[in-house]
Amino acid sequence: MTTPRDPDQLLALIAEGILEASDDEIVAAAQAHGVDVTALERKVREIISTRVTAIQAAPQPNFAIGATVALRSDPARIGVITGVTPSNRETRLSVFIDGRLETWYLSQVVAADLAPGAVHATLDEFSARLTALQLSEPSIANLYSLQAGRIDFIPYQFRPVLKFVRADRPRMLVADEVGVGKTIEAGLLLRELQARRPLRSVLIVCSKALVVEEKWHREMRRFDEEFVTLASDDLRYCLDQTDIEGEWPDRFSRAILPFSLVNDNLLQGFGQRGGGRGPGLSTLDTPPRFDLLIVDEAHNARNSDTSLHQGLRLLADNAEAVVLITATPVQLGTGDLFSLLNLLRPDLVIDRPTFERMAEPNEAINAAIAAIRGASDGWQAAARGHFQEAAATDWGRAMLAPSPEFRNLLAATAAAETDDDRVRLIRPAEGLHSFASMISRTRRRDIGNFTSRKARTIEVPFTPEQRTIHDDLLSLQRAIYLRTHGAGPLGFLMTTIRRQAASSLHGLLPFLESILSRRLTDLELVEIGGDPLETETAVDSIRAEIAAIVERARALSADDPKLARLIEIISQKTEMPNRRLLLFSSFRHTLAYVEAALRANGVRVGLIHGGVTDEDRRSLRKAFALPPEDPYAIDVLLSSEVGSEGLDFQFCDALVNYDIPWNPMRIEQRIGRIDRYGQASQTVAIYNFVTPGTVDFDIFDRCLLRIGVFERAIGGGEAILGEIAGALQAVADDFTLTDEERGARLQQLADNEIRQVIEADALEEREAELFGVRIERNRIDDEIAQASSRWLEPSALERLVGLHLERELEVGRNPISGQGPVKSLRLSADARRRLVPARGRGTRLNLAEREWESWLRGDQQTLALTFDRDTANTDRGLAFITPVHPLTQAAARSFARDEEIQVTLKVADPTLPVGDHPFAIYQWQMRGLREDAMLVSVVEDPIVSAAFTDIFATAQDADDVGLPSVAVIEGLEGWHHELWTRRRAAHIAEAGEIARFRRDSLEASHNARIAILEEQLRLVSEDRIRRMRLGQLARARADHTEALDNLAAAERRADILPRRVAAGILRVEH
């Protein structure tokens, strides 16, 4: 730095740095720079005097404490002055903004413009704003998952979603029967939650078989979600990271955990080399808190003494939302339902006596509902009497009588005057069921039969040559069974070989070669119907015997009566209007053999199994759906159960079981691929191929036919159907039985199982009312219609996104083009970069976010997309723009922040009064115990008000109509204030009632839970279990304290925050 030669200039430079210094600091500065102290003091006073004079002479903004100011550089940033600090240099302001205090200088600020700035908007902009508001502040009244998955629209699958969003706590037991679509329902629940709150972490826990066949991976891809499977090392890493960081690692934020890993290692920690254990769920200071926990086949955890149950309890206790999936019938008598509900809601279903008390009021509630529905003379008095009877039970006195909902229902019942009033009572009355909010169960009979099933048995005997090989194989299995008692992997392996022989002896050779070369994968074993097993040792022990069979199978002649009969059926089918045929086999080698033979006979055929990629599976499904005249169509599709997972074939009306699974559940899953919602044919044909003289034939003829699985969807749960499969396996493998004894045992088994299924169904039919799970078929359609919003339809999302892109990129036009459901988005590299969202380091993206940002950062200018669910389901290569897609969310955030808009519209409607009708739309944000948001319209004319939402479907912009005046808007504001005042008072009062009710409930449930835990602790002697019980006690007390604190805070927060978002004039013409 060059020293100035002018002494006065030097003094000025030194003085600039010490204008606010003390006398001692000025002396020290003078000495440090070698200048005269008096001269420096004089220069400091001179500069200060000059600046003070200048400030006094300049016009000063009158900014006092409490004034509202904005930044000159960003007028949208507005804050309130909380402090003013004069200074020799420049006055400093303390400004409260964005929830914190910031320091600004006087020259940085201007007076904030707080005048309401309404913007004149078009009808499209007005509609986009309402869509954005519903997306940014979701409402309990609306469903956001209706257009959010690559699935067929099946109304009853939204039933658990409706219950879930209305429940006081996001926890649900989905107990649907086989084939209803429980995994799709779980995906819809995930999407619904995602539309309402961030879902940073999701854990799915299921059987190893479901992990191997990637069922959950495939189903979640329908919702643009990518999951990873946790192996043992991954789980150890996750526990270690949770211990270090206090959070589950982001890279496994979408994970699938097999039941086999929910063991002592997970609970207590993995063993370490130096001894001791690492962190486990029960020893972590901060257990992982998942935003959503999904447990499939949850009935496997019904035994509370198992590691599986204890591990799931710890995961569920620390999860925000929990979905348990099972096909267990809803019955009071079994312990299964109590165990699952206790796992789901231990705060409510505390113990078995509590569970039984909870069911007591439901019979009286059902009687009240029946009286309301019956509408006979005196129905109000009868209904109120039954309600009072319910409230007089132990559970009713504690939970119903003090409930605001119950008292409101009693009052509404007494005041009901019209049929509409009466019908409106049914839903809140059903909501009184003790378990209704926790359980969703859909049975096939509840939703009706989609078609009738016409089953045909195709008996095809072996040729003499085939019979010899099969019988010798059976003799070998008998000898091995008697030698080893049929236990372990060897018994399973021999049964599998015999079943392959019954399926196709021509597929036996490559199957045995795969066994000898150890190429039989876990997935193939799952497809066959077994569990992944260690079979290498078993193979080695019978290698010589298998090699001998291989040589005989290699010499087998090409004559195959079973294949010939299949080709005959295919030929007959090609003469029918619907020529498609879906063929199932449990064995890949059978499928490969049949495929090659059909191709050689000129049949247009495709093949899918668990080893075929998702893209190829969808392509084959698409070709199968093509009309027969299309050159790319296929007429016959061959599949394994795993291969068809997630694919629906309601356009096909005939199915071939080339071999018969022993598990009725797998048979139902096969038939359910064509006998499903949307099947156009009144009848579906089922061809069952069987070979007399085989054990498979005996099982089919003596048991499966008698059970009736081929003619109808049988009832019962997965546990019952699984027991049938296990019993059949035991009978088939018992070589101490003669043929006559085996036949008699199978027939007895069928009779027993038929009786068990019938009894279970009858019991559930009687008890379904007690749990509030019965479905009225028309009811779900009505509820979905009520939960639908025109502002959330695909066309509304397309409008919002198009306007957002046009505005954000300043292109003057919508960059999305295309007349049909398939659209094209074309953007330059610069435009794409402008849309890349800012993200923190380490943020894990979901599949939709990753694919969107990959396109934005890539070199492709065009993106093919769709807003239509059916189109997205057909073509998985299209980007699917849903309510939760990052582009939609960005558009919603942008439009929701806008100022109030004003619009002028016109509509021709002879049912409405002619004239100009002013209106205003407000957004109400309900705060407190029941947080919600809604759009409230204020219209003077009651007829126009009643039809207001539907008007926009036919409304148009009206440029010749003037905007509403200030006086008109003030008048609307007055009406709104009256409406808001009444609703706010009711909301606050309701919050107080609910808080008192919940506080009493929390205390009662907490005391009961503590008593149980203390008793369990008293009975424990093992240190490890004692530590776990002490941890549970500590968590229970902490949870109780936290729950009470949260309840009090929510009660204090109760309010309705109003905001006018739009106003305008609607001109009605005739």
VEXPAGU-273102 format. One record per residue (C-alpha): residue in one letter; z, x, y. Coordinates in steps of 0.5 Angstrom, whole numbers, plus 500, padded with zeros to 3 digits. Layout:
BEGIN
AZXY;...
END
This chain:
BEGIN
M500500500;T498503507;T504503512;P502499519;R502504525;D504499530;P512499530;D512491532;Q507490526;L512493521;L518490524;A514483523;L513485516;I520486514;A523480518;E518476514;G522477507;I529476510;L528470514;E534467511;A538473510;S545474512;D547479518;D549485512;E543484509;I539485515;V543491516;A541494509;A534492510;A533496517;Q537502514;A532502507;H526502512;G528506517;V528502523;D532500528;V537494526;T538491533;A530491533;L530488527;E535482528;R531481534;K524480531;V528475525;R530471531;E523471534;I520469528;I525463526;S524461533;T517460534;R517457527;V522452529;T518450535;A512449532;I515444527;Q518440532;A512440536;A508438530;P508430527;Q513430522;P513425516;N519421516;F521423509;A528421507;I532420501;G529414497;A522415500;T517415495;V512420495;A506423492;L502430491;R497431495;S493434490;D494429485;P496422488;A497419481;R504423481;I509419484;G516420485;V522418489;I526423494;T533424491;G535430496;V532434502;T533441504;P531444511;S529451511;N527457516;R521457512;E519450509;T523444508;R524443500;L524436497;S528434490;V523429487;F525425481;I519424477;D517423470;G524422468;R526429471;L528432478;E522437481;T522441487;W516440492;Y515443499;L514438505;S507440505;Q505438498;V507431499;V504425502;A507418503;A505414496;D500408497;L504403493;A500397495;P497393489;G490396488;A487390484;V480393481;H474388481;A472388473;T466385469;L468381463;D467387458;E471391462;F477385462;S476384455;A476392454;R483392458;L486387454;T484390447;A487397450;L493393452;Q494390445;L493397441;S497401446;E503396445;P503393438;S505386437;I509383431;A504377432;N498381430;L495385424;Y492391426;S490393418;L485387418;Q479392420;A483399418;G481400411;R474401407;I476396402;D474389401;F477383405;I482380400;P487375404;Y493375399;Q493383399;F495382406;R501378404;P506384404;V504387410;L505380414;K512380411;F513388412;V512387420;R517381421;A522384417;D529387420;R528393417;P521396414;R523396407;M519392401;L519391394;V511390392;A512387385;D505384384;E502383377;V497388374;G490388377;V492384384;G491391388;K498394389;T495401391;I491397396;E497393399;A501400400;G495403404;L495397408;L502398409;L501405411;R495403416;E499397419;L505402420;Q501407423;A498403428;R505401431;R508408431;P507415429;L507417422;R508424421;S510425414;V508420408;L511422401;I508418395;V512419388;C509417382;S508418374;K504425372;A498421369;L497417376;V497424379;V492427374;E487422375;E488422382;K489415383;W493415389;H488421392;R482416391;E485410394;M488413400;R481416402;R479409403;F484409409;D481416411;E488419409;E488426405;F494427400;V496434397;T499434390;L506438390;A506443384;S513446383;D512452387;D510448393;L516443392;R521450392;Y517452399;C518445402;L525445400;D526452403;Q522451409;T526444410;D533449410;I530454415;E527449420;G530443419;E524439418;W519438412;P513443413;D507440416;R502442411;F505438406;S506432411;R501428406;A504429399;I504426392;L510428388;P510427380;F516424377;S517430373;L519434379;V524429381;N529433377;D535437378;N531443381;L530438387;L537435387;Q541441387;G536447388;F531451384;G535457381;Q534464384;R533471381;G540473383;G544467381;G545461384;R541456387;G536455393;P537449397;G536442394;L536435397;S543434396;T545440399;L541441405;D544440411;T538436414;P535432408;P527431409;R526425413;F519422411;D516416416;L514413410;L516413402;I512410397;V514410390;D509407384;E512405378;A519404381;H521401375;N522408371;A528409376;R532403374;N537407371;S542410376;D544415372;T538419371;S535425376;L529420378;H534415381;Q538419384;G533423387;L529417390;R535415393;L536421397;L529420399;A530413401;D536414404;N533419409;A526415410;E524411416;A520406411;V520405404;V515401399;L517401392;I511398387;T512395380;A510390376;T517388374;P518380374;V522377379;Q528375375;L536375376;G538376369;T535383368;G538389371;D531392373;L531387380;F538389382;S537396381;L530396385;L533392391;N540397391;L535403391;L531399397;R537396401;P544399399;D546397405;L545390403;V545389396;I551393395;D553392388;R551387382;P556382384;T553382391;F546381389;E548375385;R552372391;M546373395;A542368390;E547363391;P544359397;N537359395;E537353391;A540349397;I535352401;N529350397;A532343396;A532343404;I524346404;A522340399;A525335404;I522338410;R515338406;G516331403;A517328410;S520321406;D525317410;G531321412;W528328411;Q532331417;A539329415;A537331407;A534338410;R540339414;G545337409;H542342404;F542347409;Q550346410;E550346403;A547353403;A552355409;A558353405;T557358399;D560365399;W554369402;G552363406;R559363410;A558371411;M551371413;L548364414;A553360418;P554366424;S546367424;P542365430;E536363426;F540359422;R543355428;N537354431;L533352425;L539346424;A538344431;A530344431;T531340424;A535335428;A530335434;A524334430;E519328432;T512330430;D509332424;D507339427;D515339429;R516338422;V511343419;R513348424;L520348420;I518351414;R516358415;P523359418;A527355413;E523360408;G525366412;L533364410;H532366403;S536372401;F531376398;A524373402;S524379407;M525384401;I520382396;S513381395;R510378389;T503376387;R501373380;R494372378;R496364377;D498364384;I492366387;G488362382;N483364377;F477368380;T472366374;S473363366;R472369361;K468368355;A470373350;R465375344;T467379338;I462384336;E463386329;V459392327;P461395320;F460402318;T455405314;P457408307;E456415310;Q460413316;R465410312;T466416308;I468420314;H472415317;D476414311;D477421309;L479422316;L485417315;S487420309;L488427313;Q492424318;R496420313;A497427309;I499430316;Y504425318;L508425311;R508433312;T510432319;H513425320;G508424325;A512427331;G510431337;P503433340;L500433333;G501426331;F498424338;L492429337;M491426330;T491419332;T487421338;I482424333;R482417329;R481413335;Q475417337;A472416330;A473408331;S470409338;S464413335;L463418330;H457420333;G462422339;L467425334;L463432333;P463434341;F470431341;L473436336;E469442338;S472441345;I479440341;L478447337;S475450344;R481448348;R477444353;L480438352;T483437359;D489433362;L485428365;E481427359;L488425355;V490420361;E483417360;I484416353;G491413354;G496418353;D500423357;P498430359;L501434353;E501441350;T496441344;E495448343;T500449338;A498443334;V491445334;D492451331;S496448325;I490444323;R485448325;A482449318;E482441317;I478440323;A473445322;A472441316;I471435319;V466438324;E461440319;R461433316;A460430323;R455435324;A451433318;L451425320;S445421320;A442418326;D443411324;D448408328;P449400327;K454400333;L449403338;A443398335;R447392337;L449394344;I441396345;E440389343;I445386347;I442390353;S435387351;Q438380352;K441381358;T435384362;E432377361;M438374365;P438373372;N444378373;R442383368;R447388370;L452390364;L458394365;L461398359;F467401358;S470407353;S476411353;F472417350;R468421355;H464424348;T462416346;L460415353;A455421353;Y453420347;V451412349;E448415355;A443419352;A441414347;L440409352;R436413356;A432415350;N430408350;G428407357;V435403359;R436405367;V443407366;G449411370;L455414367;I462415371;H469418369;G474422372;G470428372;V465425377;T466426384;D468420389;E461421392;D457421386;R461415383;R460411390;S452412389;L452410382;R456404384;K451403390;A445403385;F448398380;A449393386;L441394387;P437388386;P433389379;E426390382;D429396386;P426403383;Y433406384;A437400381;I441402374;D442396369;V448399365;L454403368;L458406363;S465408365;S472410363;E478406366;V479412371;G472413372;S472406375;E479407379;G478404386;L471401385;D469393384;F464390381;Q464383382;F456383383;C456384375;D458378370;A458382363;L463387360;V462391354;N469394351;Y465399346;D472401344;I479397345;P485400348;W491399345;N495397351;P494390354;M495393361;R488397360;I484392358;E486387364;Q484393368;R478394365;I476386365;G479386372;R473390375;I469384374;D474378374;R476379381;Y476376388;G468375390;Q465374383;A460369384;S459367377;Q463362374;T464365367;V464373366;A462375359;I466380355;Y463383349;N469386344;F466391339;V470393333;T469396326;P472392320;G476396316;T479401322;V486400324;D483399331;F480392328;D487390325;I490391332;F485387335;D484382330;R492381329;C495382335;L491383342;L486377340;R492372339;I496375345;G490372349;V488378354;F481377353;E481370355;R486370361;A490375365;I497375361;G503375365;G509379364;G510386367;E508393366;A514394362;I513388357;L505390357;G508398356;E512396350;I507392347;A502398347;G508403344;A510398339;L502398337;Q502405336;A508406332;V505401327;A499404327;D502411326;D507409320;F503411314;T509408309;L506401310;T501398306;D495395309;E498388308;E505390311;R501393317;G497387318;A504382317;R507387322;L502386327;Q502379327;Q509379327;L509383333;A504379337;D508373335;N514376338;E510379344;I507372346;R514369346;Q517374350;V511374355;I512366355;E519366356;A519371362;D513367365;A517361364;L524364367;E520367373;E517360374;R524357375;E527363379;A521364383;E524359388;L530363388;F527369391;G522366396;V516369393;R512363391;I505363394;E502357397;R494359397;N492356403;R498358407;I496366407;D489364410;D493360415;E498366417;I492371417;A488367422;Q494366426;A495374426;S488375428;S486377435;R479377438;W481383442;L482387435;E476385432;P470390431;S466388437;A472388441;L473395439;E466397440;R466394447;L473398449;V470405446;G463404449;L466403456;H471409455;L465414453;E461411459;R467412464;E470419461;L463422460;E460419467;V454418464;G452411467;R451408460;N454407453;P452413449;I453409442;S446406440;G444401434;Q443394433;G446393426;P453395424;V451402423;K451406430;S449412432;L453416437;R449422441;L453427445;S451434448;A455440447;D459439453;A460432453;R463433446;R468439448;R470434454;L473429448;V477434444;P484432445;A489437447;R494439441;G500443440;R499449435;G501447428;T499440429;R497437422;L491432423;N490426418;L483426415;A480421421;E482426426;R480432422;E473430421;W472427429;E475434432;S470437427;W464434429;L466435437;R467442436;G461443431;D453443433;Q451436431;Q449432437;T449425433;L455422429;A453416425;L459411425;T461404424;F466399426;D465394420;R469394414;D464392409;T459397412;A464403412;N466401404;T459401402;D457408406;R463412406;G459418409;L460414416;A465415421;F469408421;I472407428;T478403426;P484401431;V488408429;H482412429;P483418435;L477415439;T480408439;Q487411441;A484415446;A480409449;A486405449;R491410452;S485411458;F484403459;A492401458;R494406464;D489402469;E491398475;E491391475;I484388475;Q481382478;V475378474;T471372476;L468368470;K464361468;V464357462;A460351460;D465346456;P465339457;T472338454;L475342460;P476339467;V471342472;G473346478;D475353479;H482355475;P486361478;F489365472;A493371471;I495375465;Y502379464;Q504384459;W511382457;Q515388453;M521386450;R526391449;G532391445;L534389438;R527386437;E522390441;D515387441;A510386446;M505380448;L500378453;V502371457;S497367461;V499363467;V494358468;E495352473;D491346469;P495345462;I488343459;V485350461;S491353459;A491351452;A484353451;F485359455;T484365449;D478361446;I474360452;F472368453;A468367447;T463363451;A465366458;Q460369463;D461374469;A460369475;D458374481;D458368486;V465366485;G470369490;L476373487;P483369488;S486370495;V493373496;A496366497;V493364490;I496370486;E503369489;G503362487;L501364480;E507369481;G511364482;W510360476;H510366472;H517368475;E520361472;L517362465;W519369465;T526368468;R527362462;R525367457;R528373459;A535369459;A534367452;H532374450;I538377452;A542371449;E539372443;A540379443;G547378444;E548373438;I544378433;A548384435;R554380434;F552378427;R549385425;R555388427;D559384423;S554385417;L555392418;E562392418;A562388411;S557392408;H560399410;N567397407;A564395401;R559401400;I565406402;A569403396;I564404391;L563411393;E570412393;E571409386;Q565413384;L568420387;R575418383;L572418376;V568424377;S570431374;E564435374;D564440381;R557439382;I557431382;R563431386;R560435391;M554430391;R559424392;L562427397;G556428401;Q554421400;L561419403;A560423409;R553421410;A555413409;R560414414;A555418419;D550413418;H555407419;T557410426;E550412428;A548404426;L553402430;D552406436;N544404436;L546397435;A550397442;A545401445;A539396443;E544390446;R545394452;R537395453;A535388452;D530385457;I523383458;L519388462;P513384466;R507387468;R501383471;V495386468;A489381470;A488376475;G482372476;I478365477;L475361472;R469356474;V468351469;E462347469;H459341465;
END
